[in-house]
């Protein structure tokens, strides 16, 4: 007598391979797009602000040690005499005013003394017209005697260190440098923020990232709270 054949074992259906979510490729593309944007904004802002970041870092040191950096001011003086027709134009100015000199007088000062006085406020008295000529790294002024027409211009130059220090502070640099400083500051902010985001994205593989970032924040705060009175 032979054994009966064992009943066939029921077949368990094989699991189909897990399907990736349909949105995964789109998310990866979006992540790659924004990562590329971050890198682009980071290196472009770095390129735009690199030269001035070096300049402002160096002038930060020179300003911090201004008392130790000695400079010998160089004073130059020029004199000239206003022609009679222009002296008559100058006589038309009120005896007490802060208004600018007439255009013709301003052109004469520019041609003869290389002084840019057009549109600048004056300190006009019955005796003379005084125009301040402040400049980065020095100072200057011009006076015109209202009776004789004698013009005297004095310029003080304190050297290139004083010049770049005044660029750092935006002192007497005019509206173009004023706006350039703002644009440069915006570029630095973009550079720093995009750099911080990139640090965050790569922080998993760089364990020292957040301790270093925290140290950069804590050190100035501690110094300000403890050592500045």
BALOBA-1460 file (C-alpha; in Angstrom, 3 decimals):
// residues 229
<rec num="1" residu="x" x="0.000" y="0.000" z="0.000"/>
<rec num="2" residu="x" x="1.562" y="3.286" z="-1.061"/>
<rec num="3" residu="x" x="1.257" y="6.546" z="0.851"/>
<rec num="4" residu="x" x="-1.177" y="9.025" z="-0.570"/>
<rec num="5" residu="x" x="0.506" y="12.007" z="-2.245"/>
<rec num="6" residu="x" x="0.786" y="15.025" z="0.030"/>
<rec num="7" residu="x" x="-1.539" y="17.806" z="-0.918"/>
<rec num="8" residu="x" x="0.270" y="20.659" z="-2.684"/>
<rec num="9" residu="x" x="1.370" y="23.533" z="-0.421"/>
<rec num="10" residu="x" x="-0.599" y="26.670" z="-1.148"/>
<rec num="11" residu="x" x="1.446" y="29.255" z="-3.019"/>
<rec num="12" residu="x" x="1.854" y="32.593" z="-1.244"/>
<rec num="13" residu="x" x="1.698" y="35.442" z="-3.654"/>
<rec num="14" residu="x" x="5.016" y="37.303" z="-3.991"/>
<rec num="15" residu="x" x="5.002" y="40.898" z="-2.831"/>
<rec num="16" residu="x" x="5.291" y="43.366" z="-5.594"/>
<rec num="17" residu="x" x="8.331" y="45.626" z="-5.270"/>
<rec num="18" residu="x" x="7.579" y="48.818" z="-3.429"/>
<rec num="19" residu="x" x="6.793" y="51.617" z="-5.801"/>
<rec num="20" residu="x" x="8.581" y="54.927" z="-5.191"/>
<rec num="21" residu="x" x="6.161" y="57.752" z="-4.552"/>
<rec num="22" residu="x" x="5.230" y="59.499" z="-7.728"/>
<rec num="23" residu="x" x="6.270" y="62.841" z="-6.290"/>
<rec num="24" residu="x" x="9.825" y="61.763" z="-5.355"/>
<rec num="25" residu="x" x="11.433" y="62.705" z="-8.687"/>
<rec num="26" residu="x" x="9.735" y="66.110" z="-8.539"/>
<rec num="27" residu="x" x="10.968" y="66.681" z="-4.972"/>
<rec num="28" residu="x" x="14.493" y="65.701" z="-5.948"/>
<rec num="29" residu="x" x="14.412" y="68.078" z="-8.885"/>
<rec num="30" residu="x" x="13.119" y="70.898" z="-6.682"/>
<rec num="31" residu="x" x="15.796" y="70.225" z="-4.059"/>
<rec num="32" residu="x" x="18.500" y="70.174" z="-6.716"/>
<rec num="33" residu="x" x="17.166" y="73.434" z="-8.172"/>
<rec num="34" residu="x" x="17.232" y="75.286" z="-4.837"/>
<rec num="35" residu="x" x="20.614" y="73.838" z="-3.922"/>
<rec num="36" residu="x" x="21.972" y="75.141" z="-7.226"/>
<rec num="37" residu="x" x="20.376" y="78.529" z="-6.529"/>
<rec num="38" residu="x" x="21.993" y="78.659" z="-3.086"/>
<rec num="39" residu="x" x="25.425" y="77.899" z="-4.503"/>
<rec num="40" residu="x" x="24.921" y="80.471" z="-7.272"/>
<rec num="41" residu="x" x="23.813" y="83.253" z="-4.918"/>
<rec num="42" residu="x" x="26.624" y="82.341" z="-2.518"/>
<rec num="43" residu="x" x="29.475" y="82.537" z="-5.013"/>
<rec num="44" residu="x" x="28.060" y="85.535" z="-6.888"/>
<rec num="45" residu="x" x="27.653" y="87.552" z="-3.671"/>
<rec num="46" residu="x" x="31.137" y="86.422" z="-2.608"/>
<rec num="47" residu="x" x="32.606" y="87.606" z="-5.894"/>
<rec num="48" residu="x" x="30.851" y="90.981" z="-5.691"/>
<rec num="49" residu="x" x="31.838" y="91.653" z="-2.097"/>
<rec num="50" residu="x" x="35.277" y="90.006" z="-1.942"/>
<rec num="51" residu="x" x="37.451" y="93.055" z="-2.653"/>
<rec num="52" residu="x" x="35.495" y="95.331" z="-0.321"/>
<rec num="53" residu="x" x="35.346" y="92.688" z="2.420"/>
<rec num="54" residu="x" x="39.159" y="92.604" z="2.376"/>
<rec num="55" residu="x" x="39.297" y="96.425" z="2.318"/>
<rec num="56" residu="x" x="36.832" y="96.773" z="5.189"/>
<rec num="57" residu="x" x="38.628" y="94.089" z="7.220"/>
<rec num="58" residu="x" x="41.977" y="95.876" z="6.788"/>
<rec num="59" residu="x" x="40.492" y="99.283" z="7.583"/>
<rec num="60" residu="x" x="38.792" y="97.737" z="10.613"/>
<rec num="61" residu="x" x="42.307" y="96.999" z="11.910"/>
<rec num="62" residu="x" x="43.649" y="100.448" z="11.019"/>
<rec num="63" residu="x" x="40.659" y="102.147" z="12.675"/>
<rec num="64" residu="x" x="41.098" y="99.991" z="15.766"/>
<rec num="65" residu="x" x="44.741" y="101.128" z="15.986"/>
<rec num="66" residu="x" x="44.246" y="104.715" z="14.846"/>
<rec num="67" residu="x" x="46.042" y="106.063" z="17.927"/>
<rec num="68" residu="x" x="49.143" y="103.975" z="17.158"/>
<rec num="69" residu="x" x="49.263" y="104.882" z="13.444"/>
<rec num="70" residu="x" x="50.853" y="108.293" z="13.177"/>
<rec num="71" residu="x" x="50.243" y="110.490" z="10.150"/>
<rec num="72" residu="x" x="51.785" y="113.819" z="9.256"/>
<rec num="73" residu="x" x="49.182" y="116.079" z="7.640"/>
<rec num="74" residu="x" x="50.299" y="117.795" z="4.437"/>
<rec num="75" residu="x" x="48.813" y="121.257" z="3.975"/>
<rec num="76" residu="x" x="48.794" y="122.972" z="0.594"/>
<rec num="77" residu="x" x="47.588" y="126.499" z="-0.103"/>
<rec num="78" residu="x" x="46.665" y="128.269" z="-3.323"/>
<rec num="79" residu="x" x="45.717" y="131.870" z="-3.954"/>
<rec num="80" residu="x" x="44.106" y="133.636" z="-6.880"/>
<rec num="81" residu="x" x="42.190" y="136.819" z="-7.578"/>
<rec num="82" residu="x" x="38.615" y="136.824" z="-8.768"/>
<rec num="83" residu="x" x="38.178" y="138.875" z="-11.984"/>
<rec num="84" residu="x" x="36.289" y="142.154" z="-11.598"/>
<rec num="85" residu="x" x="33.159" y="141.028" z="-13.521"/>
<rec num="86" residu="x" x="32.858" y="137.965" z="-11.277"/>
<rec num="87" residu="x" x="33.519" y="140.061" z="-8.184"/>
<rec num="88" residu="x" x="30.506" y="142.163" z="-9.208"/>
<rec num="89" residu="x" x="28.468" y="138.951" z="-9.461"/>
<rec num="90" residu="x" x="29.663" y="137.996" z="-5.985"/>
<rec num="91" residu="x" x="28.555" y="141.360" z="-4.655"/>
<rec num="92" residu="x" x="24.986" y="140.479" z="-5.647"/>
<rec num="93" residu="x" x="24.904" y="137.743" z="-2.993"/>
<rec num="94" residu="x" x="23.098" y="138.670" z="0.242"/>
<rec num="95" residu="x" x="25.398" y="139.777" z="3.049"/>
<rec num="96" residu="x" x="24.257" y="136.918" z="5.308"/>
<rec num="97" residu="x" x="23.408" y="133.683" z="3.530"/>
<rec num="98" residu="x" x="24.232" y="130.001" z="3.247"/>
<rec num="99" residu="x" x="23.305" y="129.817" z="-0.430"/>
<rec num="100" residu="x" x="25.835" y="128.697" z="-3.069"/>
<rec num="101" residu="x" x="28.049" y="131.054" z="-5.035"/>
<rec num="102" residu="x" x="26.895" y="132.089" z="-8.534"/>
<rec num="103" residu="x" x="27.518" y="129.514" z="-11.266"/>
<rec num="104" residu="x" x="30.078" y="131.719" z="-13.014"/>
<rec num="105" residu="x" x="32.099" y="132.021" z="-9.816"/>
<rec num="106" residu="x" x="31.887" y="128.260" z="-9.281"/>
<rec num="107" residu="x" x="33.226" y="127.644" z="-12.818"/>
<rec num="108" residu="x" x="36.104" y="130.065" z="-12.185"/>
<rec num="109" residu="x" x="37.001" y="128.289" z="-8.931"/>
<rec num="110" residu="x" x="36.948" y="124.930" z="-10.729"/>
<rec num="111" residu="x" x="39.150" y="126.136" z="-13.602"/>
<rec num="112" residu="x" x="41.590" y="128.208" z="-11.555"/>
<rec num="113" residu="x" x="41.872" y="126.431" z="-8.210"/>
<rec num="114" residu="x" x="40.476" y="122.976" z="-9.103"/>
<rec num="115" residu="x" x="37.920" y="123.522" z="-6.335"/>
<rec num="116" residu="x" x="34.454" y="122.007" z="-6.687"/>
<rec num="117" residu="x" x="32.158" y="124.573" z="-5.049"/>
<rec num="118" residu="x" x="29.129" y="124.408" z="-7.353"/>
<rec num="119" residu="x" x="25.935" y="123.997" z="-5.366"/>
<rec num="120" residu="x" x="27.752" y="123.756" z="-2.037"/>
<rec num="121" residu="x" x="26.437" y="125.757" z="0.926"/>
<rec num="122" residu="x" x="28.452" y="128.784" z="1.987"/>
<rec num="123" residu="x" x="28.987" y="130.802" z="5.121"/>
<rec num="124" residu="x" x="28.647" y="134.258" z="3.640"/>
<rec num="125" residu="x" x="29.270" y="137.417" z="5.641"/>
<rec num="126" residu="x" x="29.631" y="141.041" z="4.522"/>
<rec num="127" residu="x" x="33.425" y="140.505" z="4.405"/>
<rec num="128" residu="x" x="33.916" y="137.105" z="2.769"/>
<rec num="129" residu="x" x="32.425" y="133.950" z="1.310"/>
<rec num="130" residu="x" x="33.571" y="130.726" z="2.954"/>
<rec num="131" residu="x" x="32.993" y="127.277" z="1.423"/>
<rec num="132" residu="x" x="33.920" y="124.087" z="3.291"/>
<rec num="133" residu="x" x="35.525" y="121.390" z="1.120"/>
<rec num="134" residu="x" x="35.589" y="118.234" z="3.265"/>
<rec num="135" residu="x" x="37.063" y="115.133" z="1.639"/>
<rec num="136" residu="x" x="38.038" y="111.582" z="2.595"/>
<rec num="137" residu="x" x="41.416" y="111.506" z="4.294"/>
<rec num="138" residu="x" x="41.619" y="115.230" z="4.822"/>
<rec num="139" residu="x" x="39.861" y="118.558" z="4.800"/>
<rec num="140" residu="x" x="39.714" y="121.750" z="2.815"/>
<rec num="141" residu="x" x="38.153" y="125.158" z="2.471"/>
<rec num="142" residu="x" x="38.099" y="128.212" z="0.228"/>
<rec num="143" residu="x" x="37.467" y="131.855" z="1.101"/>
<rec num="144" residu="x" x="36.831" y="134.760" z="-1.243"/>
<rec num="145" residu="x" x="37.240" y="138.322" z="-0.007"/>
<rec num="146" residu="x" x="34.177" y="140.259" z="-1.117"/>
<rec num="147" residu="x" x="36.056" y="143.555" z="-1.310"/>
<rec num="148" residu="x" x="39.269" y="142.580" z="-3.099"/>
<rec num="149" residu="x" x="38.325" y="139.285" z="-4.768"/>
<rec num="150" residu="x" x="41.305" y="137.499" z="-3.216"/>
<rec num="151" residu="x" x="40.611" y="133.775" z="-3.055"/>
<rec num="152" residu="x" x="42.516" y="131.449" z="-0.753"/>
<rec num="153" residu="x" x="42.143" y="127.676" z="-0.841"/>
<rec num="154" residu="x" x="43.708" y="125.374" z="1.739"/>
<rec num="155" residu="x" x="43.727" y="121.567" z="1.484"/>
<rec num="156" residu="x" x="44.874" y="119.181" z="4.211"/>
<rec num="157" residu="x" x="45.867" y="115.644" z="3.252"/>
<rec num="158" residu="x" x="46.371" y="113.123" z="6.069"/>
<rec num="159" residu="x" x="47.570" y="110.220" z="3.940"/>
<rec num="160" residu="x" x="46.184" y="107.097" z="2.323"/>
<rec num="161" residu="x" x="45.421" y="105.319" z="5.628"/>
<rec num="162" residu="x" x="43.150" y="108.185" z="6.652"/>
<rec num="163" residu="x" x="41.638" y="108.054" z="3.159"/>
<rec num="164" residu="x" x="40.687" y="104.356" z="3.293"/>
<rec num="165" residu="x" x="39.521" y="104.774" z="6.912"/>
<rec num="166" residu="x" x="37.100" y="107.456" z="5.745"/>
<rec num="167" residu="x" x="35.937" y="105.155" z="2.948"/>
<rec num="168" residu="x" x="35.176" y="102.565" z="5.647"/>
<rec num="169" residu="x" x="33.108" y="105.102" z="7.586"/>
<rec num="170" residu="x" x="31.547" y="106.722" z="4.520"/>
<rec num="171" residu="x" x="32.851" y="110.099" z="5.710"/>
<rec num="172" residu="x" x="32.661" y="112.894" z="3.145"/>
<rec num="173" residu="x" x="32.481" y="110.358" z="0.298"/>
<rec num="174" residu="x" x="29.411" y="111.617" z="-1.552"/>
<rec num="175" residu="x" x="26.147" y="109.945" z="-2.598"/>
<rec num="176" residu="x" x="27.630" y="107.383" z="-5.032"/>
<rec num="177" residu="x" x="29.847" y="105.783" z="-2.377"/>
<rec num="178" residu="x" x="26.943" y="106.061" z="0.085"/>
<rec num="179" residu="x" x="24.767" y="103.868" z="-2.135"/>
<rec num="180" residu="x" x="27.668" y="101.565" z="-2.987"/>
<rec num="181" residu="x" x="28.151" y="100.935" z="0.744"/>
<rec num="182" residu="x" x="24.508" y="99.885" z="1.051"/>
<rec num="183" residu="x" x="24.726" y="97.563" z="-1.967"/>
<rec num="184" residu="x" x="27.940" y="96.052" z="-0.626"/>
<rec num="185" residu="x" x="26.280" y="95.477" z="2.761"/>
<rec num="186" residu="x" x="23.348" y="93.685" z="1.076"/>
<rec num="187" residu="x" x="25.799" y="91.462" z="-0.851"/>
<rec num="188" residu="x" x="27.536" y="90.568" z="2.429"/>
<rec num="189" residu="x" x="24.199" y="89.687" z="4.052"/>
<rec num="190" residu="x" x="23.280" y="87.431" z="1.108"/>
<rec num="191" residu="x" x="26.729" y="85.811" z="1.272"/>
<rec num="192" residu="x" x="26.368" y="85.149" z="5.009"/>
<rec num="193" residu="x" x="22.783" y="83.828" z="4.899"/>
<rec num="194" residu="x" x="23.372" y="81.515" z="1.941"/>
<rec num="195" residu="x" x="26.541" y="80.305" z="3.632"/>
<rec num="196" residu="x" x="24.575" y="79.549" z="6.806"/>
<rec num="197" residu="x" x="21.972" y="77.554" z="4.850"/>
<rec num="198" residu="x" x="24.721" y="75.604" z="3.085"/>
<rec num="199" residu="x" x="26.302" y="74.889" z="6.476"/>
<rec num="200" residu="x" x="22.963" y="73.540" z="7.673"/>
<rec num="201" residu="x" x="22.582" y="71.316" z="4.595"/>
<rec num="202" residu="x" x="26.068" y="69.833" z="5.042"/>
<rec num="203" residu="x" x="26.112" y="69.782" z="8.848"/>
<rec num="204" residu="x" x="25.296" y="66.051" z="9.075"/>
<rec num="205" residu="x" x="28.664" y="65.162" z="7.582"/>
<rec num="206" residu="x" x="30.499" y="67.935" z="9.460"/>
<rec num="207" residu="x" x="29.926" y="67.520" z="13.208"/>
<rec num="208" residu="x" x="31.930" y="70.622" z="14.114"/>
<rec num="209" residu="x" x="29.611" y="72.930" z="12.138"/>
<rec num="210" residu="x" x="27.246" y="74.054" z="14.877"/>
<rec num="211" residu="x" x="29.850" y="74.250" z="17.674"/>
<rec num="212" residu="x" x="31.866" y="76.626" z="15.465"/>
<rec num="213" residu="x" x="28.795" y="78.675" z="14.510"/>
<rec num="214" residu="x" x="27.771" y="78.848" z="18.176"/>
<rec num="215" residu="x" x="31.287" y="79.890" z="19.160"/>
<rec num="216" residu="x" x="31.218" y="82.699" z="16.615"/>
<rec num="217" residu="x" x="28.011" y="83.961" z="18.238"/>
<rec num="218" residu="x" x="28.948" y="83.446" z="21.876"/>
<rec num="219" residu="x" x="32.423" y="85.051" z="21.820"/>
<rec num="220" residu="x" x="31.319" y="88.613" z="20.875"/>
<rec num="221" residu="x" x="28.297" y="88.420" z="23.186"/>
<rec num="222" residu="x" x="30.454" y="87.368" z="26.152"/>
<rec num="223" residu="x" x="33.037" y="90.065" z="25.406"/>
<rec num="224" residu="x" x="30.302" y="92.711" z="25.125"/>
<rec num="225" residu="x" x="28.619" y="91.672" z="28.381"/>
<rec num="226" residu="x" x="31.743" y="91.175" z="30.490"/>
<rec num="227" residu="x" x="34.502" y="93.388" z="29.145"/>
<rec num="228" residu="x" x="32.664" y="96.420" z="27.729"/>
<rec num="229" residu="x" x="31.539" y="98.876" z="30.389"/>
